[in-house]
Each structure stands twice: as C-alpha cells, then as structure tokens.
Amino acid sequence: MSNDQQSLGSVKRFGTRYGKTVKQRLATIEEKARQTYKCPYCRYEKVNRQATGIWHCEKCDRTFTGKAYTVHEDITEDEEEPDEAET
Ligand SMILES: [Zn+2]
C-alpha cells in the first residue's frame, strides 16, 4: 500500500475541498511549474515560469514560450517530428 501524502503542499490551500485525487494531480503540476528549468539558450538552470506558457531566464534575461507547466520537456526533441509515411 502506497501511503504517499506526496507534495500536497501547494494544494493545502483548498482545505478539505475537491477530493484527494484531483488535488494530488494539481500538486504534481504546480510543483513542476514552480521548478527552475534549464534555459534552452544559455543552458543555465535559471528559468522560471511567469505565466501560463511564458518562461523567463534570469541568466540571459530572455522571455520565451514553452509548455504551460514545463519548459524543457521535449523542447529539442519535438522540433523534428517525423512525417507519417503515406503509401
Ligand atoms: Zn538563459
């Protein structure tokens, strides 16, 4: 039995409302969103989320778009999507 009360920190603000599963999902997402990420330009881990999909690097002072809650996930791999072969 996994008794993981993992990372409910940011979600404690909801008190007893909305249910455990939903809150745990939100907690995971919010934790990801608050992490600092590696900058795709200067490779320093200085990127913070400003708003949904908007990220700012404190090192090179660039603001750029990314995913809503993460930046670098697939940021380089996504660029080359293989075309589906049509027969
Ligand atoms: Zn940077």
PDB file of the backbone (N, CA, C, O) and the ligand in Angstrom, with CONECT records:
HET     ZN  A 101       1
ATOM      1  N   MET A   1       0.832  -1.202   0.000  1.00  0.00           N
ATOM      2  CA  MET A   1       0.000   0.000   0.000  1.00  0.00           C
ATOM      3  C   MET A   1       0.863   1.247   0.000  1.00  0.00           C
ATOM      4  O   MET A   1       1.716   1.435   0.867  1.00  0.00           O
ATOM      5  N   SER A   2       0.637   2.052  -0.938  1.00  0.00           N
ATOM      6  CA  SER A   2       1.458   3.249  -1.001  1.00  0.00           C
ATOM      7  C   SER A   2       0.753   4.393  -0.290  1.00  0.00           C
ATOM      8  O   SER A   2      -0.254   4.932  -0.749  1.00  0.00           O
ATOM      9  N   ASN A   3       1.314   4.723   0.813  1.00  0.00           N
ATOM     10  CA  ASN A   3       0.713   5.795   1.610  1.00  0.00           C
ATOM     11  C   ASN A   3       1.433   7.099   1.333  1.00  0.00           C
ATOM     12  O   ASN A   3       2.072   7.680   2.211  1.00  0.00           O
ATOM     13  N   ASP A   4       1.316   7.543   0.100  1.00  0.00           N
ATOM     14  CA  ASP A   4       2.076   8.734  -0.240  1.00  0.00           C
ATOM     15  C   ASP A   4       1.232   9.994  -0.122  1.00  0.00           C
ATOM     16  O   ASP A   4       0.333  10.261  -0.920  1.00  0.00           O
ATOM     17  N   GLN A   5       1.559  10.736   0.889  1.00  0.00           N
ATOM     18  CA  GLN A   5       0.967  12.064   1.003  1.00  0.00           C
ATOM     19  C   GLN A   5       1.922  13.033   0.335  1.00  0.00           C
ATOM     20  O   GLN A   5       2.302  14.056   0.906  1.00  0.00           O
ATOM     21  N   GLN A   6       2.300  12.692  -0.879  1.00  0.00           N
ATOM     22  CA  GLN A   6       3.360  13.415  -1.534  1.00  0.00           C
ATOM     23  C   GLN A   6       2.916  14.810  -1.945  1.00  0.00           C
ATOM     24  O   GLN A   6       1.863  15.005  -2.551  1.00  0.00           O
ATOM     25  N   SER A   7       3.750  15.759  -1.597  1.00  0.00           N
ATOM     26  CA  SER A   7       3.684  17.097  -2.167  1.00  0.00           C
ATOM     27  C   SER A   7       2.297  17.710  -2.204  1.00  0.00           C
ATOM     28  O   SER A   7       1.894  18.273  -3.222  1.00  0.00           O
ATOM     29  N   LEU A   8       1.569  17.609  -1.114  1.00  0.00           N
ATOM     30  CA  LEU A   8       0.284  18.287  -1.088  1.00  0.00           C
ATOM     31  C   LEU A   8       0.454  19.750  -0.708  1.00  0.00           C
ATOM     32  O   LEU A   8      -0.520  20.494  -0.589  1.00  0.00           O
ATOM     33  N   GLY A   9       1.688  20.142  -0.523  1.00  0.00           N
ATOM     34  CA  GLY A   9       1.998  21.470  -0.024  1.00  0.00           C
ATOM     35  C   GLY A   9       1.192  22.602  -0.612  1.00  0.00           C
ATOM     36  O   GLY A   9       0.455  23.294   0.091  1.00  0.00           O
ATOM     37  N   SER A  10       1.340  22.783  -1.910  1.00  0.00           N
ATOM     38  CA  SER A  10       0.712  23.939  -2.538  1.00  0.00           C
ATOM     39  C   SER A  10      -0.802  23.807  -2.588  1.00  0.00           C
ATOM     40  O   SER A  10      -1.511  24.787  -2.815  1.00  0.00           O
ATOM     41  N   VAL A  11      -1.285  22.618  -2.379  1.00  0.00           N
ATOM     42  CA  VAL A  11      -2.715  22.376  -2.547  1.00  0.00           C
ATOM     43  C   VAL A  11      -3.448  22.430  -1.211  1.00  0.00           C
ATOM     44  O   VAL A  11      -4.673  22.318  -1.150  1.00  0.00           O
ATOM     45  N   LYS A  12      -2.688  22.601  -0.162  1.00  0.00           N
ATOM     46  CA  LYS A  12      -3.306  22.689   1.156  1.00  0.00           C
ATOM     47  C   LYS A  12      -4.267  23.854   1.256  1.00  0.00           C
ATOM     48  O   LYS A  12      -5.158  23.876   2.105  1.00  0.00           O
ATOM     49  N   ARG A  13      -4.073  24.815   0.383  1.00  0.00           N
ATOM     50  CA  ARG A  13      -4.940  25.994   0.415  1.00  0.00           C
ATOM     51  C   ARG A  13      -6.393  25.649   0.130  1.00  0.00           C
ATOM     52  O   ARG A  13      -7.287  26.437   0.438  1.00  0.00           O
ATOM     53  N   PHE A  14      -6.640  24.483  -0.453  1.00  0.00           N
ATOM     54  CA  PHE A  14      -8.014  24.105  -0.744  1.00  0.00           C
ATOM     55  C   PHE A  14      -8.703  23.430   0.434  1.00  0.00           C
ATOM     56  O   PHE A  14      -9.900  23.147   0.388  1.00  0.00           O
ATOM     57  N   GLY A  15      -7.934  23.174   1.491  1.00  0.00           N
ATOM     58  CA  GLY A  15      -8.517  22.547   2.668  1.00  0.00           C
ATOM     59  C   GLY A  15      -9.064  21.162   2.363  1.00  0.00           C
ATOM     60  O   GLY A  15      -8.389  20.344   1.738  1.00  0.00           O
ATOM     61  N   THR A  16     -10.269  20.904   2.797  1.00  0.00           N
ATOM     62  CA  THR A  16     -10.832  19.572   2.590  1.00  0.00           C
ATOM     63  C   THR A  16     -11.629  19.482   1.291  1.00  0.00           C
ATOM     64  O   THR A  16     -12.264  18.461   1.028  1.00  0.00           O
ATOM     65  N   ARG A  17     -11.605  20.495   0.511  1.00  0.00           N
ATOM     66  CA  ARG A  17     -12.464  20.505  -0.675  1.00  0.00           C
ATOM     67  C   ARG A  17     -11.863  19.768  -1.870  1.00  0.00           C
ATOM     68  O   ARG A  17     -10.658  19.521  -1.910  1.00  0.00           O
ATOM     69  N   TYR A  18     -12.665  19.435  -2.795  1.00  0.00           N
ATOM     70  CA  TYR A  18     -12.357  18.978  -4.154  1.00  0.00           C
ATOM     71  C   TYR A  18     -11.820  17.565  -4.294  1.00  0.00           C
ATOM     72  O   TYR A  18     -11.703  17.073  -5.416  1.00  0.00           O
ATOM     73  N   GLY A  19     -11.490  16.896  -3.202  1.00  0.00           N
ATOM     74  CA  GLY A  19     -11.101  15.497  -3.327  1.00  0.00           C
ATOM     75  C   GLY A  19      -9.611  15.293  -3.504  1.00  0.00           C
ATOM     76  O   GLY A  19      -8.881  16.153  -3.997  1.00  0.00           O
ATOM     77  N   LYS A  20      -9.199  14.120  -3.078  1.00  0.00           N
ATOM     78  CA  LYS A  20      -7.778  13.830  -2.970  1.00  0.00           C
ATOM     79  C   LYS A  20      -7.110  13.662  -4.332  1.00  0.00           C
ATOM     80  O   LYS A  20      -6.037  14.216  -4.575  1.00  0.00           O
ATOM     81  N   THR A  21      -7.729  12.918  -5.195  1.00  0.00           N
ATOM     82  CA  THR A  21      -7.083  12.585  -6.461  1.00  0.00           C
ATOM     83  C   THR A  21      -6.821  13.820  -7.293  1.00  0.00           C
ATOM     84  O   THR A  21      -5.722  14.017  -7.812  1.00  0.00           O
ATOM     85  N   VAL A  22      -7.839  14.646  -7.414  1.00  0.00           N
ATOM     86  CA  VAL A  22      -7.709  15.856  -8.208  1.00  0.00           C
ATOM     87  C   VAL A  22      -6.643  16.764  -7.609  1.00  0.00           C
ATOM     88  O   VAL A  22      -5.836  17.357  -8.325  1.00  0.00           O
ATOM     89  N   LYS A  23      -6.658  16.859  -6.297  1.00  0.00           N
ATOM     90  CA  LYS A  23      -5.702  17.740  -5.637  1.00  0.00           C
ATOM     91  C   LYS A  23      -4.280  17.231  -5.801  1.00  0.00           C
ATOM     92  O   LYS A  23      -3.347  18.020  -5.953  1.00  0.00           O
ATOM     93  N   GLN A  24      -4.113  15.914  -5.771  1.00  0.00           N
ATOM     94  CA  GLN A  24      -2.761  15.383  -5.941  1.00  0.00           C
ATOM     95  C   GLN A  24      -2.243  15.636  -7.346  1.00  0.00           C
ATOM     96  O   GLN A  24      -1.060  15.908  -7.550  1.00  0.00           O
ATOM     97  N   ARG A  25      -3.143  15.543  -8.304  1.00  0.00           N
ATOM     98  CA  ARG A  25      -2.740  15.858  -9.674  1.00  0.00           C
ATOM     99  C   ARG A  25      -2.303  17.313  -9.781  1.00  0.00           C
ATOM    100  O   ARG A  25      -1.267  17.626 -10.367  1.00  0.00           O
ATOM    101  N   LEU A  26      -3.097  18.176  -9.214  1.00  0.00           N
ATOM    102  CA  LEU A  26      -2.766  19.608  -9.251  1.00  0.00           C
ATOM    103  C   LEU A  26      -1.438  19.854  -8.566  1.00  0.00           C
ATOM    104  O   LEU A  26      -0.614  20.637  -9.038  1.00  0.00           O
ATOM    105  N   ALA A  27      -1.239  19.170  -7.441  1.00  0.00           N
ATOM    106  CA  ALA A  27       0.002  19.356  -6.689  1.00  0.00           C
ATOM    107  C   ALA A  27       1.206  18.986  -7.538  1.00  0.00           C
ATOM    108  O   ALA A  27       2.220  19.683  -7.519  1.00  0.00           O
ATOM    109  N   THR A  28       1.100  17.897  -8.279  1.00  0.00           N
ATOM    110  CA  THR A  28       2.205  17.487  -9.137  1.00  0.00           C
ATOM    111  C   THR A  28       2.482  18.537 -10.199  1.00  0.00           C
ATOM    112  O   THR A  28       3.632  18.879 -10.474  1.00  0.00           O
ATOM    113  N   ILE A  29       1.423  19.033 -10.783  1.00  0.00           N
ATOM    114  CA  ILE A  29       1.574  20.028 -11.844  1.00  0.00           C
ATOM    115  C   ILE A  29       2.157  21.323 -11.300  1.00  0.00           C
ATOM    116  O   ILE A  29       3.059  21.914 -11.893  1.00  0.00           O
ATOM    117  N   GLU A  30       1.626  21.752 -10.160  1.00  0.00           N
ATOM    118  CA  GLU A  30       2.120  23.012  -9.609  1.00  0.00           C
ATOM    119  C   GLU A  30       3.568  22.901  -9.179  1.00  0.00           C
ATOM    120  O   GLU A  30       4.337  23.858  -9.273  1.00  0.00           O
ATOM    121  N   GLU A  31       3.928  21.716  -8.706  1.00  0.00           N
ATOM    122  CA  GLU A  31       5.323  21.532  -8.312  1.00  0.00           C
ATOM    123  C   GLU A  31       6.232  21.633  -9.532  1.00  0.00           C
ATOM    124  O   GLU A  31       7.302  22.239  -9.472  1.00  0.00           O
ATOM    125  N   LYS A  32       5.803  21.046 -10.617  1.00  0.00           N
ATOM    126  CA  LYS A  32       6.561  21.147 -11.868  1.00  0.00           C
ATOM    127  C   LYS A  32       6.669  22.593 -12.320  1.00  0.00           C
ATOM    128  O   LYS A  32       7.720  23.055 -12.763  1.00  0.00           O
ATOM    129  N   ALA A  33       5.552  23.290 -12.194  1.00  0.00           N
ATOM    130  CA  ALA A  33       5.514  24.664 -12.691  1.00  0.00           C
ATOM    131  C   ALA A  33       6.435  25.575 -11.900  1.00  0.00           C
ATOM    132  O   ALA A  33       6.937  26.575 -12.414  1.00  0.00           O
ATOM    133  N   ARG A  34       6.649  25.214 -10.637  1.00  0.00           N
ATOM    134  CA  ARG A  34       7.467  26.086  -9.794  1.00  0.00           C
ATOM    135  C   ARG A  34       8.941  25.764  -9.827  1.00  0.00           C
ATOM    136  O   ARG A  34       9.759  26.505  -9.283  1.00  0.00           O
ATOM    137  N   GLN A  35       9.280  24.663 -10.461  1.00  0.00           N
ATOM    138  CA  GLN A  35      10.690  24.317 -10.565  1.00  0.00           C
ATOM    139  C   GLN A  35      11.418  25.330 -11.439  1.00  0.00           C
ATOM    140  O   GLN A  35      10.812  26.053 -12.230  1.00  0.00           O
ATOM    141  N   THR A  36      12.742  25.358 -11.269  1.00  0.00           N
ATOM    142  CA  THR A  36      13.527  26.128 -12.226  1.00  0.00           C
ATOM    143  C   THR A  36      14.032  25.161 -13.280  1.00  0.00           C
ATOM    144  O   THR A  36      14.446  24.041 -12.982  1.00  0.00           O
ATOM    145  N   TYR A  37      13.987  25.618 -14.502  1.00  0.00           N
ATOM    146  CA  TYR A  37      14.362  24.746 -15.602  1.00  0.00           C
ATOM    147  C   TYR A  37      15.605  25.237 -16.307  1.00  0.00           C
ATOM    148  O   TYR A  37      16.064  26.365 -16.127  1.00  0.00           O
ATOM    149  N   LYS A  38      16.123  24.340 -17.115  1.00  0.00           N
ATOM    150  CA  LYS A  38      17.313  24.679 -17.877  1.00  0.00           C
ATOM    151  C   LYS A  38      16.924  25.544 -19.071  1.00  0.00           C
ATOM    152  O   LYS A  38      15.981  25.244 -19.803  1.00  0.00           O
ATOM    153  N   CYS A  39      17.667  26.605 -19.239  1.00  0.00           N
ATOM    154  CA  CYS A  39      17.365  27.533 -20.323  1.00  0.00           C
ATOM    155  C   CYS A  39      17.793  26.934 -21.664  1.00  0.00           C
ATOM    156  O   CYS A  39      18.922  26.461 -21.794  1.00  0.00           O
ATOM    157  N   PRO A  40      16.917  26.948 -22.648  1.00  0.00           N
ATOM    158  CA  PRO A  40      17.286  26.396 -23.961  1.00  0.00           C
ATOM    159  C   PRO A  40      18.318  27.249 -24.697  1.00  0.00           C
ATOM    160  O   PRO A  40      18.903  26.796 -25.681  1.00  0.00           O
ATOM    161  N   TYR A  41      18.545  28.470 -24.234  1.00  0.00           N
ATOM    162  CA  TYR A  41      19.511  29.341 -24.899  1.00  0.00           C
ATOM    163  C   TYR A  41      20.874  29.280 -24.250  1.00  0.00           C
ATOM    164  O   TYR A  41      21.883  29.081 -24.926  1.00  0.00           O
ATOM    165  N   CYS A  42      20.908  29.454 -22.917  1.00  0.00           N
ATOM    166  CA  CYS A  42      22.209  29.536 -22.266  1.00  0.00           C
ATOM    167  C   CYS A  42      22.522  28.308 -21.418  1.00  0.00           C
ATOM    168  O   CYS A  42      23.609  28.208 -20.848  1.00  0.00           O
ATOM    169  N   ARG A  43      21.585  27.382 -21.332  1.00  0.00           N
ATOM    170  CA  ARG A  43      21.799  26.113 -20.638  1.00  0.00           C
ATOM    171  C   ARG A  43      21.981  26.245 -19.127  1.00  0.00           C
ATOM    172  O   ARG A  43      22.414  25.301 -18.466  1.00  0.00           O
ATOM    173  N   TYR A  44      21.658  27.393 -18.593  1.00  0.00           N
ATOM    174  CA  TYR A  44      21.693  27.528 -17.142  1.00  0.00           C
ATOM    175  C   TYR A  44      20.321  27.174 -16.567  1.00  0.00           C
ATOM    176  O   TYR A  44      19.293  27.379 -17.212  1.00  0.00           O
ATOM    177  N   GLU A  45      20.325  26.647 -15.361  1.00  0.00           N
ATOM    178  CA  GLU A  45      19.048  26.324 -14.738  1.00  0.00           C
ATOM    179  C   GLU A  45      18.492  27.541 -14.030  1.00  0.00           C
ATOM    180  O   GLU A  45      18.498  27.631 -12.803  1.00  0.00           O
ATOM    181  N   LYS A  46      18.022  28.455 -14.816  1.00  0.00           N
ATOM    182  CA  LYS A  46      17.587  29.734 -14.256  1.00  0.00           C
ATOM    183  C   LYS A  46      16.220  30.157 -14.786  1.00  0.00           C
ATOM    184  O   LYS A  46      15.853  31.329 -14.703  1.00  0.00           O
ATOM    185  N   VAL A  47      15.488  29.226 -15.315  1.00  0.00           N
ATOM    186  CA  VAL A  47      14.244  29.591 -15.972  1.00  0.00           C
ATOM    187  C   VAL A  47      13.062  29.429 -15.017  1.00  0.00           C
ATOM    188  O   VAL A  47      12.827  28.357 -14.459  1.00  0.00           O
ATOM    189  N   ASN A  48      12.341  30.508 -14.854  1.00  0.00           N
ATOM    190  CA  ASN A  48      11.157  30.473 -14.009  1.00  0.00           C
ATOM    191  C   ASN A  48       9.918  30.751 -14.830  1.00  0.00           C
ATOM    192  O   ASN A  48       9.971  31.408 -15.870  1.00  0.00           O
ATOM    193  N   ARG A  49       8.800  30.239 -14.342  1.00  0.00           N
ATOM    194  CA  ARG A  49       7.535  30.458 -15.042  1.00  0.00           C
ATOM    195  C   ARG A  49       6.960  31.806 -14.663  1.00  0.00           C
ATOM    196  O   ARG A  49       6.880  32.147 -13.483  1.00  0.00           O
ATOM    197  N   GLN A  50       6.564  32.564 -15.656  1.00  0.00           N
ATOM    198  CA  GLN A  50       5.937  33.854 -15.388  1.00  0.00           C
ATOM    199  C   GLN A  50       4.436  33.749 -15.438  1.00  0.00           C
ATOM    200  O   GLN A  50       3.739  34.300 -14.587  1.00  0.00           O
ATOM    201  N   ALA A  51       3.943  33.059 -16.411  1.00  0.00           N
ATOM    202  CA  ALA A  51       2.510  32.852 -16.578  1.00  0.00           C
ATOM    203  C   ALA A  51       2.351  31.564 -17.379  1.00  0.00           C
ATOM    204  O   ALA A  51       3.337  30.896 -17.691  1.00  0.00           O
ATOM    205  N   THR A  52       1.160  31.233 -17.696  1.00  0.00           N
ATOM    206  CA  THR A  52       0.942  30.014 -18.462  1.00  0.00           C
ATOM    207  C   THR A  52       1.735  30.036 -19.767  1.00  0.00           C
ATOM    208  O   THR A  52       1.476  30.848 -20.655  1.00  0.00           O
ATOM    209  N   GLY A  53       2.682  29.151 -19.860  1.00  0.00           N
ATOM    210  CA  GLY A  53       3.431  29.026 -21.108  1.00  0.00           C
ATOM    211  C   GLY A  53       4.496  30.076 -21.321  1.00  0.00           C
ATOM    212  O   GLY A  53       5.184  30.057 -22.342  1.00  0.00           O
ATOM    213  N   ILE A  54       4.646  30.983 -20.391  1.00  0.00           N
ATOM    214  CA  ILE A  54       5.640  32.040 -20.549  1.00  0.00           C
ATOM    215  C   ILE A  54       6.748  31.846 -19.530  1.00  0.00           C
ATOM    216  O   ILE A  54       6.491  31.760 -18.329  1.00  0.00           O
ATOM    217  N   TRP A  55       7.967  31.777 -20.008  1.00  0.00           N
ATOM    218  CA  TRP A  55       9.104  31.466 -19.165  1.00  0.00           C
ATOM    219  C   TRP A  55      10.179  32.521 -19.322  1.00  0.00           C
ATOM    220  O   TRP A  55      10.371  33.115 -20.383  1.00  0.00           O
ATOM    221  N   HIS A  56      10.869  32.724 -18.215  1.00  0.00           N
ATOM    222  CA  HIS A  56      11.881  33.771 -18.231  1.00  0.00           C
ATOM    223  C   HIS A  56      13.179  33.238 -17.651  1.00  0.00           C
ATOM    224  O   HIS A  56      13.193  32.603 -16.597  1.00  0.00           O
ATOM    225  N   CYS A  57      14.256  33.505 -18.350  1.00  0.00           N
ATOM    226  CA  CYS A  57      15.568  33.083 -17.870  1.00  0.00           C
ATOM    227  C   CYS A  57      16.249  34.253 -17.184  1.00  0.00           C
ATOM    228  O   CYS A  57      16.414  35.327 -17.763  1.00  0.00           O
ATOM    229  N   GLU A  58      16.640  34.023 -15.943  1.00  0.00           N
ATOM    230  CA  GLU A  58      17.277  35.099 -15.193  1.00  0.00           C
ATOM    231  C   GLU A  58      18.728  35.301 -15.603  1.00  0.00           C
ATOM    232  O   GLU A  58      19.313  36.360 -15.374  1.00  0.00           O
ATOM    233  N   LYS A  59      19.289  34.285 -16.202  1.00  0.00           N
ATOM    234  CA  LYS A  59      20.696  34.379 -16.587  1.00  0.00           C
ATOM    235  C   LYS A  59      20.876  35.219 -17.836  1.00  0.00           C
ATOM    236  O   LYS A  59      21.644  36.181 -17.837  1.00  0.00           O
ATOM    237  N   CYS A  60      20.170  34.860 -18.901  1.00  0.00           N
ATOM    238  CA  CYS A  60      20.358  35.596 -20.147  1.00  0.00           C
ATOM    239  C   CYS A  60      19.210  36.570 -20.401  1.00  0.00           C
ATOM    240  O   CYS A  60      19.169  37.235 -21.436  1.00  0.00           O
ATOM    241  N   ASP A  61      18.288  36.649 -19.460  1.00  0.00           N
ATOM    242  CA  ASP A  61      17.222  37.632 -19.493  1.00  0.00           C
ATOM    243  C   ASP A  61      16.322  37.506 -20.726  1.00  0.00           C
ATOM    244  O   ASP A  61      15.844  38.503 -21.267  1.00  0.00           O
ATOM    245  N   ARG A  62      16.109  36.303 -21.144  1.00  0.00           N
ATOM    246  CA  ARG A  62      15.197  36.095 -22.257  1.00  0.00           C
ATOM    247  C   ARG A  62      13.854  35.611 -21.744  1.00  0.00           C
ATOM    248  O   ARG A  62      13.770  34.877 -20.759  1.00  0.00           O
ATOM    249  N   THR A  63      12.828  36.029 -22.419  1.00  0.00           N
ATOM    250  CA  THR A  63      11.499  35.519 -22.134  1.00  0.00           C
ATOM    251  C   THR A  63      11.027  34.759 -23.359  1.00  0.00           C
ATOM    252  O   THR A  63      11.133  35.244 -24.486  1.00  0.00           O
ATOM    253  N   PHE A  64      10.522  33.603 -23.137  1.00  0.00           N
ATOM    254  CA  PHE A  64      10.113  32.798 -24.283  1.00  0.00           C
ATOM    255  C   PHE A  64       8.923  31.922 -23.904  1.00  0.00           C
ATOM    256  O   PHE A  64       8.541  31.836 -22.737  1.00  0.00           O
ATOM    257  N   THR A  65       8.361  31.290 -24.889  1.00  0.00           N
ATOM    258  CA  THR A  65       7.215  30.425 -24.633  1.00  0.00           C
ATOM    259  C   THR A  65       7.669  28.990 -24.471  1.00  0.00           C
ATOM    260  O   THR A  65       8.706  28.580 -24.993  1.00  0.00           O
ATOM    261  N   GLY A  66       6.887  28.253 -23.752  1.00  0.00           N
ATOM    262  CA  GLY A  66       7.169  26.846 -23.570  1.00  0.00           C
ATOM    263  C   GLY A  66       5.852  26.148 -23.366  1.00  0.00           C
ATOM    264  O   GLY A  66       4.806  26.627 -23.803  1.00  0.00           O
ATOM    265  N   LYS A  67       5.905  25.028 -22.708  1.00  0.00           N
ATOM    266  CA  LYS A  67       4.651  24.391 -22.373  1.00  0.00           C
ATOM    267  C   LYS A  67       4.008  25.138 -21.206  1.00  0.00           C
ATOM    268  O   LYS A  67       4.641  25.973 -20.560  1.00  0.00           O
ATOM    269  N   ALA A  68       2.774  24.828 -20.958  1.00  0.00           N
ATOM    270  CA  ALA A  68       2.043  25.566 -19.942  1.00  0.00           C
ATOM    271  C   ALA A  68       2.665  25.397 -18.566  1.00  0.00           C
ATOM    272  O   ALA A  68       2.734  26.356 -17.797  1.00  0.00           O
ATOM    273  N   TYR A  69       3.122  24.185 -18.243  1.00  0.00           N
ATOM    274  CA  TYR A  69       3.614  23.945 -16.895  1.00  0.00           C
ATOM    275  C   TYR A  69       5.053  23.470 -16.841  1.00  0.00           C
ATOM    276  O   TYR A  69       5.623  23.359 -15.755  1.00  0.00           O
ATOM    277  N   THR A  70       5.648  23.189 -17.981  1.00  0.00           N
ATOM    278  CA  THR A  70       7.057  22.819 -18.016  1.00  0.00           C
ATOM    279  C   THR A  70       7.692  23.509 -19.218  1.00  0.00           C
ATOM    280  O   THR A  70       6.996  23.942 -20.136  1.00  0.00           O
ATOM    281  N   VAL A  71       9.010  23.607 -19.204  1.00  0.00           N
ATOM    282  CA  VAL A  71       9.652  24.189 -20.375  1.00  0.00           C
ATOM    283  C   VAL A  71      10.302  23.131 -21.225  1.00  0.00           C
ATOM    284  O   VAL A  71       9.911  22.887 -22.366  1.00  0.00           O
ATOM    285  N   HIS A  72      11.298  22.514 -20.646  1.00  0.00           N
ATOM    286  CA  HIS A  72      12.260  21.828 -21.485  1.00  0.00           C
ATOM    287  C   HIS A  72      11.845  20.430 -21.878  1.00  0.00           C
ATOM    288  O   HIS A  72      12.518  19.796 -22.691  1.00  0.00           O
ATOM    289  N   GLU A  73      10.795  19.950 -21.345  1.00  0.00           N
ATOM    290  CA  GLU A  73      10.323  18.633 -21.729  1.00  0.00           C
ATOM    291  C   GLU A  73      10.091  18.601 -23.229  1.00  0.00           C
ATOM    292  O   GLU A  73       9.242  19.327 -23.747  1.00  0.00           O
ATOM    293  N   ASP A  74      10.816  17.790 -23.903  1.00  0.00           N
ATOM    294  CA  ASP A  74      10.703  17.608 -25.359  1.00  0.00           C
ATOM    295  C   ASP A  74      11.022  18.879 -26.139  1.00  0.00           C
ATOM    296  O   ASP A  74      10.690  18.967 -27.321  1.00  0.00           O
ATOM    297  N   ILE A  75      11.640  19.838 -25.525  1.00  0.00           N
ATOM    298  CA  ILE A  75      11.790  21.107 -26.232  1.00  0.00           C
ATOM    299  C   ILE A  75      12.712  20.964 -27.437  1.00  0.00           C
ATOM    300  O   ILE A  75      12.550  21.673 -28.430  1.00  0.00           O
ATOM    301  N   THR A  76      13.657  20.071 -27.358  1.00  0.00           N
ATOM    302  CA  THR A  76      14.504  19.863 -28.527  1.00  0.00           C
ATOM    303  C   THR A  76      14.023  18.680 -29.365  1.00  0.00           C
ATOM    304  O   THR A  76      14.168  18.665 -30.587  1.00  0.00           O
ATOM    305  N   GLU A  77      13.459  17.708 -28.694  1.00  0.00           N
ATOM    306  CA  GLU A  77      13.056  16.510 -29.428  1.00  0.00           C
ATOM    307  C   GLU A  77      11.810  16.755 -30.266  1.00  0.00           C
ATOM    308  O   GLU A  77      11.599  16.107 -31.291  1.00  0.00           O
ATOM    309  N   ASP A  78      10.994  17.692 -29.820  1.00  0.00           N
ATOM    310  CA  ASP A  78       9.736  17.927 -30.503  1.00  0.00           C
ATOM    311  C   ASP A  78       9.910  18.583 -31.864  1.00  0.00           C
ATOM    312  O   ASP A  78       9.041  18.497 -32.732  1.00  0.00           O
ATOM    313  N   GLU A  79      11.043  19.233 -32.028  1.00  0.00           N
ATOM    314  CA  GLU A  79      11.179  20.035 -33.230  1.00  0.00           C
ATOM    315  C   GLU A  79      11.218  19.203 -34.498  1.00  0.00           C
ATOM    316  O   GLU A  79      10.714  19.617 -35.542  1.00  0.00           O
ATOM    317  N   GLU A  80      11.810  18.046 -34.401  1.00  0.00           N
ATOM    318  CA  GLU A  80      11.850  17.209 -35.579  1.00  0.00           C
ATOM    319  C   GLU A  80      10.839  16.092 -35.463  1.00  0.00           C
ATOM    320  O   GLU A  80      11.151  14.994 -35.004  1.00  0.00           O
ATOM    321  N   GLU A  81       9.649  16.382 -35.876  1.00  0.00           N
ATOM    322  CA  GLU A  81       8.647  15.328 -35.871  1.00  0.00           C
ATOM    323  C   GLU A  81       8.690  14.580 -37.182  1.00  0.00           C
ATOM    324  O   GLU A  81       8.574  15.167 -38.258  1.00  0.00           O
ATOM    325  N   PRO A  82       8.855  13.298 -37.079  1.00  0.00           N
ATOM    326  CA  PRO A  82       8.907  12.513 -38.311  1.00  0.00           C
ATOM    327  C   PRO A  82       7.567  12.523 -39.039  1.00  0.00           C
ATOM    328  O   PRO A  82       6.512  12.312 -38.441  1.00  0.00           O
ATOM    329  N   ASP A  83       7.634  12.763 -40.293  1.00  0.00           N
ATOM    330  CA  ASP A  83       6.402  12.756 -41.084  1.00  0.00           C
ATOM    331  C   ASP A  83       5.863  11.337 -41.181  1.00  0.00           C
ATOM    332  O   ASP A  83       6.605  10.369 -41.347  1.00  0.00           O
ATOM    333  N   GLU A  84       4.573  11.256 -41.073  1.00  0.00           N
ATOM    334  CA  GLU A  84       3.975   9.932 -41.203  1.00  0.00           C
ATOM    335  C   GLU A  84       4.039   9.489 -42.659  1.00  0.00           C
ATOM    336  O   GLU A  84       3.641  10.197 -43.585  1.00  0.00           O
ATOM    337  N   ALA A  85       4.553   8.299 -42.802  1.00  0.00           N
ATOM    338  CA  ALA A  85       4.704   7.782 -44.175  1.00  0.00           C
ATOM    339  C   ALA A  85       3.354   7.480 -44.785  1.00  0.00           C
ATOM    340  O   ALA A  85       2.527   6.756 -44.232  1.00  0.00           O
ATOM    341  N   GLU A  86       3.174   8.063 -45.936  1.00  0.00           N
ATOM    342  CA  GLU A  86       1.919   7.789 -46.653  1.00  0.00           C
ATOM    343  C   GLU A  86       2.201   6.879 -47.825  1.00  0.00           C
ATOM    344  O   GLU A  86       3.151   7.073 -48.584  1.00  0.00           O
ATOM    345  N   THR A  87       1.379   5.917 -47.944  1.00  0.00           N
ATOM    346  CA  THR A  87       1.622   4.958 -49.027  1.00  0.00           C
ATOM    347  C   THR A  87       0.725   5.223 -50.226  1.00  0.00           C
ATOM    348  O   THR A  87       0.802   4.507 -51.225  1.00  0.00           O
TER     349      THR A  87
HETATM  350 ZN    ZN A 101      19.138  31.690 -20.410  1.00  0.00          ZN2+
END
